[in-house]
Amino acid sequence: MDCVRLANHCYWHWALFHLDEGNLEAATEILENEVVPRALKGKSSLQITDSCSLLMRMDMDNPEAAQPITSKHWQEMYKLVENNLKDHISAFNDSHYMLALIGSKHYAEAEEMIKDLEENFKEYPISGKECVLALLKAILAYGQEDYRTAVDLLIPIRYKIVEIGGSDAQRDVFYQLIITAALKSDSKVHRKLVEHLIMEREAQKPESGLNRRMRIKLNN
């Protein structure tokens, strides 16, 4: 079973490579032939989080082209996570489950998930407690197109997101979220901030094609 989950994660990395190069078609092929089918069959948290992460990245990078593809898969992800929204086993899982909720537009369920975590926060021994609530609220704000609020919630915790667990590659979806929200925000301060956020990502990923596309969005 571990090999099955690892195989799915390798396909996920392969899809990220194509997506970074701007090859949505190749990334979609892996998504639909490997990543999502494996999640629907295996239903492991890693398979689900990989699927949610890939879908979110596609939507943020090229929404007009991606959303006709991702919309049906978001509904599938919701079906996989709907019974686990109050488990709160890890902040990493919770943050990806929130991606599934906004992707499938289940905003009421997202609000309920946050409320449940707030009410029972002390009882949940999860890692990343210092930033998880702000992260979940920011993801929900982004889904509801309240980009100003999303950025205001994310900026103070952006160096703490490492505490939720996962690899640098896995957590990068949330750094992409910060930049994308800032690009969409109506705040002039946030627009100025984007330059610095992109520079931070360039320092970590100097060869990233996504960085170049983000700069194009900034200058348009």
N, C-alpha and C positions, 0 to 999 in steps of 0.2 A: 504493500500500500504506500509506503514511503517513496518507493521508486515511481509509482504512478503520480503522486503529488509533485515530485521533483521534475518529472517529464513535463508536466503542465507548466511548471514555473520556467523551465527552459524555453518552451514555446512562447511564453509571455515575454521573456527577454528578447527573443527573436523578433516578435511583433514590435517591441519598443524600438529596436534598431531600425526597422522599416519606417516606423512612425516618425522617428527623429529625422530621418532622411526626407520626410515629406511624402512617402509612398503609402498613402492611405489604402490603396487597393491591396497591396501585399499584406499590410497589417490587418485589414478586414478579412482576408482569406484565412489567416492564422486564427483570428478571433472566432470566426464562424465554423471553421473545420476542426479546431483543436481546443482553444481556451474555454469557450462557453460550453460546448458539448461535454467536456471533461468535468466542468463545474456542475452541470445539471445531473450528470451521472454519479460523480463521486461525492458531491455536496460537502467537501471539506472546507474549513475556513480559509486555507491558503488558496484553494481553487476559486472560491468565491471572491476573496479580496483581490486576487489577480485579475479576475474578470471585471470587477467594478473599477479598479484602477485603470485598466486599459480603455474601458468605455469612456471614463471621465476624461482621459487624456485626448482621446479622439474628439470628443465634444468641444473641449477647450481650444484645441489647435485649429480645427477646421469645421466649425459647427454646421455651416450650410451643407457641406458634403457629408458629414458624419451622422447627423441626427436622423436622417431617414433610415440609416443602418442601425444605429444604436437604440432607437426608441423601443423596438420590440424586445431587445435583449435586456433593457432596463427592467421591463415588466417581469422577465424571467428571473432576474436577480432579486427583485422584490419578493417573489414567491419563495426564494431560497432563504431570505433573511427574516421574513415577517414573524416567525416564531422564536427568533433569537434576540429581539430588540431589547429585552430586559435582562439578558444574561449578564452583560457587562463583564465578560471574562477578561478582556484586554481593551485598552484604549485604541490599539491598532485595529482590532476588529470593529469596534464601535464606529470609528471614523470612516471605515469603508462601508459599513452598513448604512451610515448616513448618506454616503454617495449614492447608494442604491435607492434610498428614499427620495432624494431630490431628483435623481435621474428618472424615476418612475412617477414623479410629481405627487408622492404621498406625503404632503406637507403636514397634515394633521397627525399622522403617525410619527413624523419627525419631531414635532412639538412634544408629543407624548413621551417619546424616547428621552428627550432632554429633561423633561419634567421628572420622569422616573429616576434618572441618574441624580438629579439635584436633590430629590427627596431622600434618596438612600445612599448618598455619596460616601458617608463615613463607613458604611457596611461593606462597600465593594473594595476588595484589596487589589485594585488594578494598578499597573504601572502607568506613568504619565498623567497622574491625577492633577498635577499642577496646571496642565494646559488642555486637558481633554474637553472640558465644558466649553471653553472659548472656541476650540477647534470645531466642535459639533455645531455650535451656534453660528460660526462663520460659514460653515458649509451650507447650512440651511439658508442663511441670508443670501449667499451667492445663488442658490437655487431659486430663490424668490426675487432675484434681480436687484437686491438691495446691496449693490457692490460697495458703496461707501461704508456701510456697517461691516461688511465682510472684511474689508481691508483694516478698518479700525480694530477689529478683534484679532486679526492675524498678525499684524506687525509686532505687537508686544510679545508674542509667543513664538516667533518664527525660529529663534535659536533654541527653543525648548521642545520643539516637535520631535527631536531625536529621542526624547524620553518615552514616546509611545511605543518604541520598538520597531522592528523591521530594519531593512537595509537602507543605505543611502538611495539606491535606485527605487525602492518601494516608497520611501517618504517623499521623493521628488515630486510626486503628484500634488502634494500640498504646497510645495514651493511654487510649482506652476500655477496653482490656484491663486496664490497671493499676487503673482504678477498679472495673471489674467483679470482678476478682480480689479486691480489698480488700473489696468488699461481701460476697463469698462466704467470705472468710477467717474462721477461728475465733479469730483473734487480736484481742483487745480493742484493742491498739495500732493495728492496721490499720483497725478500725472507726472509731476516732477520726481516723485519717489521711484517711479518705474525704472528710470535710467539706472539708479543705484541697485535696484533689485536684479535687473538684467546683468549688470556688471558682476554682482555676487555670483550669479549662476555661471557666467562666462569664466570666472576664475576657477570654478569647480569642473566645468564641462566646456573647455575652450573650443572643442571641435563640433559642438552641437549645432545641427541645422535648425533646431527649434529656436535657439537663441537668435539666429539671423532673422527668422520669421517674426519673432517678438519685436525685434528692432524695427522691422518694416511696419508693423502695426503701430508702434510708438510714433513713427515719423509720418504716418498718414493722417 
